[in-house]
Amino acid sequence: MTYLVVFIISYLVGSISGSYIIGNLFLKKDIRKYGSGNAGTTNAMRVLGKKAGVTTFLIDFFKGMLVVFIVKKLFGEEYIPLGILAAVLGHDFPFYMKFKGGKGVATTLGALAFFNFKLTFICYLSWLILTIVTKMVSVGSIAFYISIIIIYSIYSGLSGVNLIIIILIALLGIYRHKANIKRIINGNENKIGGRK
């Protein structure tokens, strides 16, 4: 029963979509109908502007942190990975948006940073470096998820089940970038500041 409660609470918090709220309430735009159709930071920045994009990132980042805080306080640390997974699922597949949300990068980053800052910072550096070198946010994001699998598998010391959950979160993130991966392979992926 505890697992179910943790999942439901975390999913509902994770389903709070920064870009959807900002777009609909303040700019009268449904982010899912513009740009890539993704309800995440990158598309929000392109469609709604830099301020809206930054605000979207902060909302999605801090809701990840909030989930970790709530789960730790109410249920204990052993339930945190499940809470993070549920929060990311809520972000990616929010029920009130017909399950069409974002890709979970900001939410994953915020949640894992609050859960284990040192390991997550290393993973974040991979995102930063690859994004700068390639000028593609998607490449950095994919590198971020791959580094989570590697770094957490080696250094986290998590139990088998919780490590598997963390790996599932990373694999979900990579899967959500499948369209980007195809464009990268074809040489058609968006670069920062414009198209290739």
LODO-466730 format. One record per atom (N, C-alpha, C): residue number from 1; residue in one letter; atom name; y, z, x. Coordinates in nm, 2 decimals. Layout:
BEGIN
k;r;a;north;up;east
NUM;A;CA;Y;Z;X
...
This chain:
BEGIN
k;r;a;north;up;east
1;M;N;-0.12;0.00;0.08
1;M;CA;0.00;0.00;0.00
1;M;C;0.13;0.00;0.09
2;T;N;0.12;0.08;0.20
2;T;CA;0.24;0.08;0.29
2;T;C;0.27;-0.06;0.34
3;Y;N;0.17;-0.13;0.38
3;Y;CA;0.19;-0.26;0.44
3;Y;C;0.26;-0.35;0.33
4;L;N;0.22;-0.34;0.21
4;L;CA;0.28;-0.42;0.10
4;L;C;0.43;-0.39;0.08
5;V;N;0.46;-0.26;0.08
5;V;CA;0.59;-0.21;0.06
5;V;C;0.68;-0.26;0.17
6;V;N;0.63;-0.24;0.30
6;V;CA;0.71;-0.29;0.41
6;V;C;0.74;-0.44;0.40
7;F;N;0.63;-0.51;0.36
7;F;CA;0.65;-0.66;0.36
7;F;C;0.75;-0.70;0.25
8;I;N;0.75;-0.64;0.13
8;I;CA;0.84;-0.67;0.02
8;I;C;0.98;-0.64;0.06
9;I;N;1.01;-0.52;0.11
9;I;CA;1.14;-0.48;0.15
9;I;C;1.20;-0.57;0.26
10;S;N;1.12;-0.59;0.36
10;S;CA;1.16;-0.68;0.47
10;S;C;1.19;-0.82;0.43
11;Y;N;1.10;-0.87;0.34
11;Y;CA;1.12;-1.01;0.29
11;Y;C;1.25;-1.02;0.21
12;L;N;1.28;-0.92;0.13
12;L;CA;1.40;-0.93;0.05
12;L;C;1.52;-0.92;0.13
13;V;N;1.52;-0.84;0.23
13;V;CA;1.64;-0.83;0.33
13;V;C;1.65;-0.96;0.40
14;G;N;1.54;-1.01;0.45
14;G;CA;1.54;-1.13;0.53
14;G;C;1.59;-1.25;0.44
15;S;N;1.57;-1.25;0.31
15;S;CA;1.60;-1.36;0.23
15;S;C;1.75;-1.37;0.21
16;I;N;1.83;-1.28;0.25
16;I;CA;1.98;-1.29;0.24
16;I;C;2.02;-1.40;0.34
17;S;N;2.07;-1.51;0.28
17;S;CA;2.10;-1.63;0.36
17;S;C;2.25;-1.63;0.39
18;G;N;2.29;-1.62;0.51
18;G;CA;2.44;-1.62;0.55
18;G;C;2.50;-1.75;0.51
19;S;N;2.44;-1.86;0.55
19;S;CA;2.50;-2.00;0.52
19;S;C;2.51;-2.03;0.37
20;Y;N;2.41;-1.98;0.30
20;Y;CA;2.40;-2.01;0.15
20;Y;C;2.51;-1.93;0.08
21;I;N;2.53;-1.81;0.12
21;I;CA;2.63;-1.72;0.06
21;I;C;2.77;-1.77;0.09
22;I;N;2.80;-1.80;0.22
22;I;CA;2.93;-1.85;0.26
22;I;C;2.96;-1.98;0.20
23;G;N;2.86;-2.07;0.20
23;G;CA;2.88;-2.21;0.15
23;G;C;2.91;-2.21;0.00
24;N;N;2.83;-2.13;-0.08
24;N;CA;2.84;-2.13;-0.22
24;N;C;2.96;-2.05;-0.27
25;L;N;2.98;-1.93;-0.22
25;L;CA;3.08;-1.84;-0.27
25;L;C;3.22;-1.88;-0.22
26;F;N;3.24;-1.92;-0.10
26;F;CA;3.37;-1.95;-0.04
26;F;C;3.41;-2.09;-0.03
27;L;N;3.31;-2.18;0.00
27;L;CA;3.35;-2.32;0.02
27;L;C;3.29;-2.41;-0.08
28;K;N;3.22;-2.36;-0.18
28;K;CA;3.17;-2.44;-0.29
28;K;C;3.08;-2.55;-0.24
29;K;N;3.00;-2.52;-0.14
29;K;CA;2.90;-2.62;-0.09
29;K;C;2.76;-2.56;-0.07
30;D;N;2.66;-2.63;-0.12
30;D;CA;2.53;-2.59;-0.10
30;D;C;2.48;-2.65;0.03
31;I;N;2.47;-2.56;0.14
31;I;CA;2.44;-2.61;0.27
31;I;C;2.32;-2.69;0.28
32;R;N;2.22;-2.68;0.18
32;R;CA;2.10;-2.75;0.18
32;R;C;2.12;-2.90;0.15
33;K;N;2.23;-2.93;0.09
33;K;CA;2.26;-3.07;0.05
33;K;C;2.34;-3.15;0.15
34;Y;N;2.37;-3.09;0.27
34;Y;CA;2.45;-3.15;0.37
34;Y;C;2.38;-3.14;0.51
35;G;N;2.42;-3.23;0.59
35;G;CA;2.37;-3.23;0.73
35;G;C;2.22;-3.24;0.74
36;S;N;2.16;-3.15;0.81
36;S;CA;2.01;-3.16;0.82
36;S;C;1.94;-3.10;0.70
37;G;N;2.02;-3.03;0.61
37;G;CA;1.96;-2.97;0.49
37;G;C;1.91;-2.83;0.52
38;N;N;1.93;-2.78;0.65
38;N;CA;1.87;-2.65;0.69
38;N;C;1.98;-2.54;0.67
39;A;N;1.93;-2.43;0.61
39;A;CA;2.03;-2.32;0.58
39;A;C;2.03;-2.22;0.70
40;G;N;2.07;-2.28;0.82
40;G;CA;2.08;-2.19;0.93
40;G;C;2.21;-2.21;1.01
41;T;N;2.22;-2.14;1.12
41;T;CA;2.35;-2.14;1.19
41;T;C;2.40;-2.28;1.24
42;T;N;2.31;-2.35;1.30
42;T;CA;2.35;-2.48;1.36
42;T;C;2.40;-2.58;1.25
43;N;N;2.33;-2.59;1.14
43;N;CA;2.38;-2.68;1.04
43;N;C;2.50;-2.62;0.97
44;A;N;2.51;-2.49;0.96
44;A;CA;2.63;-2.43;0.90
44;A;C;2.76;-2.46;0.99
45;M;N;2.74;-2.46;1.12
45;M;CA;2.85;-2.49;1.21
45;M;C;2.90;-2.63;1.19
46;R;N;2.80;-2.72;1.18
46;R;CA;2.83;-2.86;1.17
46;R;C;2.90;-2.89;1.03
47;V;N;2.84;-2.83;0.92
47;V;CA;2.89;-2.87;0.79
47;V;C;3.01;-2.78;0.74
48;L;N;3.00;-2.65;0.77
48;L;CA;3.10;-2.56;0.71
48;L;C;3.21;-2.52;0.81
49;G;N;3.19;-2.55;0.94
49;G;CA;3.29;-2.52;1.04
49;G;C;3.24;-2.41;1.13
50;K;N;3.31;-2.39;1.25
50;K;CA;3.27;-2.29;1.35
50;K;C;3.28;-2.15;1.30
51;K;N;3.38;-2.11;1.22
51;K;CA;3.39;-1.98;1.17
51;K;C;3.28;-1.94;1.08
52;A;N;3.25;-2.03;0.99
52;A;CA;3.14;-2.01;0.90
52;A;C;3.00;-2.01;0.97
53;G;N;2.99;-2.09;1.08
53;G;CA;2.87;-2.09;1.16
53;G;C;2.85;-1.96;1.23
54;V;N;2.96;-1.91;1.29
54;V;CA;2.95;-1.78;1.36
54;V;C;2.92;-1.67;1.27
55;T;N;2.98;-1.67;1.15
55;T;CA;2.96;-1.57;1.05
55;T;C;2.81;-1.57;1.00
56;T;N;2.76;-1.69;0.98
56;T;CA;2.62;-1.71;0.94
56;T;C;2.53;-1.65;1.04
57;F;N;2.56;-1.68;1.17
57;F;CA;2.47;-1.63;1.28
57;F;C;2.47;-1.47;1.27
58;L;N;2.59;-1.41;1.26
58;L;CA;2.60;-1.27;1.26
58;L;C;2.53;-1.21;1.14
59;I;N;2.54;-1.27;1.02
59;I;CA;2.47;-1.21;0.91
59;I;C;2.32;-1.22;0.93
60;D;N;2.27;-1.33;0.98
60;D;CA;2.13;-1.35;1.00
60;D;C;2.08;-1.26;1.11
61;F;N;2.16;-1.25;1.22
61;F;CA;2.12;-1.16;1.33
61;F;C;2.11;-1.01;1.29
62;F;N;2.22;-0.97;1.22
62;F;CA;2.22;-0.82;1.18
62;F;C;2.12;-0.79;1.07
63;K;N;2.09;-0.88;0.99
63;K;CA;1.98;-0.85;0.89
63;K;C;1.85;-0.83;0.95
64;G;N;1.83;-0.90;1.07
64;G;CA;1.70;-0.88;1.14
64;G;C;1.70;-0.74;1.20
65;M;N;1.82;-0.70;1.26
65;M;CA;1.83;-0.56;1.31
65;M;C;1.81;-0.46;1.20
66;L;N;1.87;-0.49;1.08
66;L;CA;1.86;-0.39;0.97
66;L;C;1.72;-0.37;0.93
67;V;N;1.64;-0.48;0.92
67;V;CA;1.50;-0.46;0.89
67;V;C;1.42;-0.37;0.98
68;V;N;1.45;-0.39;1.11
68;V;CA;1.38;-0.30;1.21
68;V;C;1.42;-0.16;1.19
69;F;N;1.55;-0.14;1.17
69;F;CA;1.60;0.00;1.15
69;F;C;1.54;0.06;1.02
70;I;N;1.54;-0.01;0.91
70;I;CA;1.48;0.04;0.79
70;I;C;1.33;0.08;0.81
71;V;N;1.26;-0.02;0.86
71;V;CA;1.11;0.00;0.88
71;V;C;1.08;0.12;0.97
72;K;N;1.16;0.13;1.08
72;K;CA;1.13;0.24;1.17
72;K;C;1.16;0.37;1.11
73;K;N;1.27;0.38;1.04
73;K;CA;1.31;0.51;0.98
73;K;C;1.22;0.55;0.86
74;L;N;1.18;0.46;0.78
74;L;CA;1.10;0.49;0.66
74;L;C;0.95;0.49;0.68
75;F;N;0.90;0.40;0.77
75;F;CA;0.76;0.39;0.79
75;F;C;0.70;0.41;0.92
76;G;N;0.78;0.39;1.03
76;G;CA;0.73;0.41;1.16
76;G;C;0.73;0.28;1.25
77;E;N;0.72;0.30;1.38
77;E;CA;0.73;0.18;1.47
77;E;C;0.61;0.09;1.45
78;E;N;0.50;0.14;1.42
78;E;CA;0.38;0.05;1.41
78;E;C;0.39;-0.05;1.31
79;Y;N;0.48;-0.04;1.21
79;Y;CA;0.50;-0.13;1.10
79;Y;C;0.61;-0.24;1.13
80;I;N;0.68;-0.22;1.24
80;I;CA;0.80;-0.30;1.27
80;I;C;0.76;-0.45;1.29
81;P;N;0.66;-0.49;1.37
81;P;CA;0.62;-0.63;1.38
81;P;C;0.60;-0.70;1.24
82;L;N;0.53;-0.63;1.15
82;L;CA;0.51;-0.68;1.02
82;L;C;0.64;-0.70;0.94
83;G;N;0.73;-0.60;0.96
83;G;CA;0.86;-0.61;0.89
83;G;C;0.94;-0.73;0.95
84;I;N;0.93;-0.76;1.08
84;I;CA;1.00;-0.87;1.14
84;I;C;0.94;-1.00;1.08
85;L;N;0.81;-1.01;1.08
85;L;CA;0.75;-1.13;1.02
85;L;C;0.79;-1.16;0.88
86;A;N;0.79;-1.05;0.80
86;A;CA;0.83;-1.07;0.66
86;A;C;0.98;-1.11;0.65
87;A;N;1.06;-1.05;0.73
87;A;CA;1.21;-1.08;0.73
87;A;C;1.23;-1.23;0.77
88;V;N;1.15;-1.28;0.86
88;V;CA;1.17;-1.42;0.90
88;V;C;1.11;-1.51;0.79
89;L;N;1.01;-1.47;0.73
89;L;CA;0.95;-1.55;0.61
89;L;C;1.06;-1.55;0.50
90;G;N;1.13;-1.44;0.48
90;G;CA;1.23;-1.43;0.38
90;G;C;1.34;-1.52;0.41
91;H;N;1.38;-1.53;0.54
91;H;CA;1.49;-1.62;0.59
91;H;C;1.45;-1.77;0.57
92;D;N;1.32;-1.79;0.61
92;D;CA;1.28;-1.93;0.61
92;D;C;1.24;-1.98;0.47
93;F;N;1.19;-1.89;0.39
93;F;CA;1.15;-1.93;0.25
93;F;C;1.20;-1.84;0.15
94;P;N;1.33;-1.83;0.13
94;P;CA;1.39;-1.74;0.03
94;P;C;1.36;-1.79;-0.12
95;F;N;1.31;-1.70;-0.20
95;F;CA;1.26;-1.73;-0.33
95;F;C;1.37;-1.79;-0.42
96;Y;N;1.49;-1.74;-0.41
96;Y;CA;1.60;-1.79;-0.50
96;Y;C;1.66;-1.92;-0.45
97;M;N;1.61;-1.97;-0.34
97;M;CA;1.66;-2.10;-0.29
97;M;C;1.55;-2.20;-0.29
98;K;N;1.45;-2.18;-0.38
98;K;CA;1.34;-2.27;-0.39
98;K;C;1.26;-2.27;-0.26
99;F;N;1.26;-2.16;-0.19
99;F;CA;1.19;-2.15;-0.06
99;F;C;1.23;-2.25;0.05
100;K;N;1.36;-2.29;0.04
100;K;CA;1.41;-2.38;0.14
100;K;C;1.53;-2.31;0.21
101;G;N;1.49;-2.24;0.33
101;G;CA;1.59;-2.17;0.40
101;G;C;1.61;-2.22;0.54
102;G;N;1.63;-2.13;0.64
102;G;CA;1.66;-2.17;0.78
102;G;C;1.53;-2.17;0.86
103;K;N;1.56;-2.16;0.99
103;K;CA;1.45;-2.17;1.09
103;K;C;1.42;-2.04;1.16
104;G;N;1.50;-1.94;1.13
104;G;CA;1.47;-1.80;1.17
104;G;C;1.51;-1.76;1.31
105;V;N;1.58;-1.84;1.38
105;V;CA;1.62;-1.81;1.52
105;V;C;1.70;-1.68;1.53
106;A;N;1.81;-1.68;1.46
106;A;CA;1.91;-1.57;1.46
106;A;C;1.84;-1.44;1.41
107;T;N;1.76;-1.45;1.30
107;T;CA;1.69;-1.33;1.25
107;T;C;1.59;-1.28;1.34
108;T;N;1.51;-1.37;1.40
108;T;CA;1.41;-1.33;1.50
108;T;C;1.48;-1.26;1.62
109;L;N;1.59;-1.32;1.67
109;L;CA;1.66;-1.27;1.79
109;L;C;1.71;-1.13;1.76
110;G;N;1.78;-1.11;1.64
110;G;CA;1.83;-0.98;1.61
110;G;C;1.73;-0.87;1.59
111;A;N;1.62;-0.91;1.52
111;A;CA;1.51;-0.81;1.50
111;A;C;1.44;-0.77;1.63
112;L;N;1.41;-0.87;1.71
112;L;CA;1.34;-0.84;1.84
112;L;C;1.43;-0.77;1.94
113;A;N;1.56;-0.80;1.93
113;A;CA;1.65;-0.74;2.03
113;A;C;1.66;-0.59;1.99
114;F;N;1.65;-0.55;1.87
114;F;CA;1.66;-0.41;1.83
114;F;C;1.52;-0.34;1.85
115;F;N;1.42;-0.42;1.85
115;F;CA;1.28;-0.37;1.87
115;F;C;1.25;-0.35;2.01
116;N;N;1.28;-0.45;2.10
116;N;CA;1.26;-0.44;2.24
116;N;C;1.37;-0.52;2.31
117;F;N;1.48;-0.46;2.35
117;F;CA;1.59;-0.53;2.40
117;F;C;1.57;-0.60;2.53
118;K;N;1.50;-0.53;2.62
118;K;CA;1.48;-0.59;2.76
118;K;C;1.40;-0.72;2.75
119;L;N;1.28;-0.71;2.68
119;L;CA;1.20;-0.83;2.67
119;L;C;1.27;-0.94;2.60
120;T;N;1.34;-0.91;2.49
120;T;CA;1.40;-1.01;2.41
120;T;C;1.52;-1.07;2.49
121;F;N;1.59;-1.00;2.57
121;F;CA;1.70;-1.05;2.65
121;F;C;1.65;-1.16;2.74
122;I;N;1.53;-1.13;2.80
122;I;CA;1.47;-1.24;2.89
122;I;C;1.44;-1.36;2.81
123;C;N;1.39;-1.35;2.69
123;C;CA;1.36;-1.46;2.61
123;C;C;1.49;-1.53;2.57
124;Y;N;1.59;-1.45;2.54
124;Y;CA;1.72;-1.51;2.51
124;Y;C;1.78;-1.59;2.62
125;L;N;1.76;-1.55;2.74
125;L;CA;1.81;-1.62;2.86
125;L;C;1.74;-1.76;2.87
126;S;N;1.62;-1.77;2.83
126;S;CA;1.55;-1.90;2.83
126;S;C;1.62;-1.99;2.73
127;W;N;1.66;-1.94;2.61
127;W;CA;1.73;-2.01;2.51
127;W;C;1.86;-2.06;2.57
128;L;N;1.94;-1.97;2.63
128;L;CA;2.07;-2.00;2.68
128;L;C;2.06;-2.11;2.79
129;I;N;1.97;-2.09;2.89
129;I;CA;1.96;-2.18;3.00
129;I;C;1.92;-2.32;2.95
130;L;N;1.82;-2.33;2.87
130;L;CA;1.77;-2.46;2.82
130;L;C;1.87;-2.53;2.73
131;T;N;1.94;-2.45;2.66
131;T;CA;2.05;-2.51;2.57
131;T;C;2.16;-2.57;2.66
132;I;N;2.20;-2.50;2.76
132;I;CA;2.31;-2.55;2.85
132;I;C;2.26;-2.67;2.92
133;V;N;2.14;-2.66;2.98
133;V;CA;2.09;-2.77;3.06
133;V;C;2.07;-2.90;2.98
134;T;N;2.01;-2.89;2.86
134;T;CA;1.97;-3.01;2.78
134;T;C;2.08;-3.04;2.68
135;K;N;2.18;-2.95;2.66
135;K;CA;2.28;-2.96;2.56
135;K;C;2.22;-2.98;2.42
136;M;N;2.10;-2.93;2.40
136;M;CA;2.03;-2.93;2.27
136;M;C;1.99;-2.79;2.23
137;V;N;2.05;-2.75;2.12
137;V;CA;2.02;-2.61;2.07
137;V;C;1.87;-2.60;2.03
138;S;N;1.82;-2.71;1.98
138;S;CA;1.68;-2.71;1.94
138;S;C;1.58;-2.68;2.06
139;V;N;1.61;-2.75;2.17
139;V;CA;1.53;-2.73;2.29
139;V;C;1.53;-2.58;2.33
140;G;N;1.66;-2.52;2.33
140;G;CA;1.67;-2.38;2.37
140;G;C;1.59;-2.29;2.27
141;S;N;1.60;-2.33;2.14
141;S;CA;1.53;-2.25;2.04
141;S;C;1.38;-2.25;2.06
142;I;N;1.33;-2.37;2.09
142;I;CA;1.18;-2.38;2.11
142;I;C;1.14;-2.30;2.24
143;A;N;1.22;-2.31;2.34
143;A;CA;1.20;-2.24;2.46
143;A;C;1.20;-2.09;2.44
144;F;N;1.29;-2.05;2.35
144;F;CA;1.30;-1.91;2.31
144;F;C;1.17;-1.86;2.25
145;Y;N;1.11;-1.94;2.16
145;Y;CA;0.99;-1.90;2.09
145;Y;C;0.87;-1.90;2.19
146;I;N;0.87;-2.00;2.28
146;I;CA;0.76;-2.01;2.37
146;I;C;0.76;-1.88;2.47
147;S;N;0.88;-1.85;2.51
147;S;CA;0.90;-1.74;2.60
147;S;C;0.86;-1.60;2.53
148;I;N;0.88;-1.59;2.40
148;I;CA;0.84;-1.48;2.33
148;I;C;0.69;-1.46;2.34
149;I;N;0.61;-1.57;2.32
149;I;CA;0.47;-1.56;2.33
149;I;C;0.43;-1.51;2.47
150;I;N;0.49;-1.57;2.57
150;I;CA;0.45;-1.54;2.71
150;I;C;0.49;-1.40;2.75
151;I;N;0.62;-1.37;2.73
151;I;CA;0.67;-1.24;2.77
151;I;C;0.61;-1.12;2.70
152;Y;N;0.60;-1.13;2.57
152;Y;CA;0.55;-1.02;2.49
152;Y;C;0.40;-1.01;2.51
153;S;N;0.33;-1.12;2.54
153;S;CA;0.18;-1.11;2.56
153;S;C;0.16;-1.03;2.69
154;I;N;0.25;-1.05;2.79
154;I;CA;0.22;-0.99;2.92
154;I;C;0.28;-0.85;2.93
155;Y;N;0.40;-0.83;2.88
155;Y;CA;0.47;-0.70;2.91
155;Y;C;0.49;-0.61;2.79
156;S;N;0.47;-0.65;2.67
156;S;CA;0.50;-0.56;2.56
156;S;C;0.42;-0.44;2.54
157;G;N;0.29;-0.45;2.58
157;G;CA;0.20;-0.33;2.56
157;G;C;0.17;-0.30;2.41
158;L;N;0.19;-0.40;2.33
158;L;CA;0.16;-0.38;2.18
158;L;C;0.01;-0.38;2.16
159;S;N;-0.02;-0.32;2.04
159;S;CA;-0.16;-0.32;2.00
159;S;C;-0.20;-0.47;1.97
160;G;N;-0.33;-0.49;1.96
160;G;CA;-0.38;-0.63;1.94
160;G;C;-0.32;-0.69;1.81
161;V;N;-0.32;-0.62;1.70
161;V;CA;-0.27;-0.67;1.57
161;V;C;-0.12;-0.70;1.58
162;N;N;-0.05;-0.60;1.63
162;N;CA;0.10;-0.62;1.64
162;N;C;0.14;-0.74;1.73
163;L;N;0.06;-0.75;1.84
163;L;CA;0.09;-0.87;1.93
163;L;C;0.06;-1.00;1.86
164;I;N;-0.05;-1.00;1.79
164;I;CA;-0.08;-1.12;1.71
164;I;C;0.03;-1.16;1.61
165;I;N;0.09;-1.05;1.55
165;I;CA;0.20;-1.07;1.45
165;I;C;0.32;-1.13;1.52
166;I;N;0.35;-1.08;1.64
166;I;CA;0.47;-1.13;1.72
166;I;C;0.44;-1.28;1.76
167;I;N;0.32;-1.31;1.80
167;I;CA;0.29;-1.45;1.83
167;I;C;0.30;-1.54;1.71
168;L;N;0.26;-1.49;1.59
168;L;CA;0.27;-1.56;1.47
168;L;C;0.41;-1.59;1.44
169;I;N;0.50;-1.50;1.46
169;I;CA;0.64;-1.52;1.44
169;I;C;0.69;-1.63;1.53
170;A;N;0.65;-1.63;1.65
170;A;CA;0.70;-1.73;1.75
170;A;C;0.64;-1.87;1.71
171;L;N;0.51;-1.87;1.67
171;L;CA;0.45;-2.00;1.63
171;L;C;0.52;-2.05;1.50
172;L;N;0.55;-1.97;1.41
172;L;CA;0.63;-2.01;1.29
172;L;C;0.76;-2.07;1.33
173;G;N;0.83;-2.01;1.42
173;G;CA;0.96;-2.06;1.47
173;G;C;0.94;-2.20;1.53
174;I;N;0.84;-2.22;1.61
174;I;CA;0.81;-2.35;1.67
174;I;C;0.78;-2.45;1.56
175;Y;N;0.70;-2.41;1.46
175;Y;CA;0.66;-2.50;1.35
175;Y;C;0.78;-2.54;1.27
176;R;N;0.87;-2.45;1.25
176;R;CA;1.00;-2.48;1.17
176;R;C;1.08;-2.58;1.25
177;H;N;1.06;-2.60;1.37
177;H;CA;1.13;-2.70;1.45
177;H;C;1.06;-2.83;1.47
178;K;N;0.96;-2.85;1.39
178;K;CA;0.87;-2.97;1.40
178;K;C;0.95;-3.10;1.39
179;A;N;1.05;-3.11;1.30
179;A;CA;1.13;-3.23;1.29
179;A;C;1.22;-3.25;1.42
180;N;N;1.27;-3.14;1.47
180;N;CA;1.34;-3.15;1.60
180;N;C;1.26;-3.20;1.71
181;I;N;1.13;-3.15;1.72
181;I;CA;1.04;-3.19;1.82
181;I;C;1.02;-3.34;1.82
182;K;N;1.00;-3.39;1.70
182;K;CA;0.98;-3.54;1.68
182;K;C;1.10;-3.61;1.73
183;R;N;1.22;-3.56;1.70
183;R;CA;1.34;-3.63;1.74
183;R;C;1.36;-3.62;1.89
184;I;N;1.32;-3.51;1.95
184;I;CA;1.33;-3.49;2.10
184;I;C;1.24;-3.59;2.17
185;I;N;1.12;-3.61;2.11
185;I;CA;1.02;-3.70;2.17
185;I;C;1.08;-3.84;2.16
186;N;N;1.14;-3.87;2.05
186;N;CA;1.19;-4.01;2.03
186;N;C;1.33;-4.03;2.09
187;G;N;1.39;-3.92;2.15
187;G;CA;1.52;-3.94;2.21
187;G;C;1.63;-3.94;2.11
188;N;N;1.62;-3.89;1.99
188;N;CA;1.72;-3.90;1.89
188;N;C;1.77;-3.76;1.85
189;E;N;1.75;-3.66;1.92
189;E;CA;1.79;-3.52;1.88
189;E;C;1.94;-3.51;1.91
190;N;N;2.01;-3.43;1.82
190;N;CA;2.15;-3.40;1.83
190;N;C;2.18;-3.32;1.96
191;K;N;2.29;-3.36;2.02
191;K;CA;2.33;-3.28;2.14
191;K;C;2.46;-3.21;2.10
192;I;N;2.49;-3.10;2.17
192;I;CA;2.61;-3.03;2.15
192;I;C;2.73;-3.12;2.18
193;G;N;2.82;-3.13;2.08
193;G;CA;2.94;-3.22;2.10
193;G;C;2.92;-3.36;2.05
194;G;N;2.80;-3.38;1.99
194;G;CA;2.78;-3.51;1.93
194;G;C;2.63;-3.56;1.94
195;R;N;2.61;-3.68;1.91
195;R;CA;2.47;-3.73;1.92
195;R;C;2.44;-3.78;2.06
196;K;N;2.32;-3.80;2.09
196;K;CA;2.27;-3.85;2.22
196;K;C;2.35;-3.97;2.26
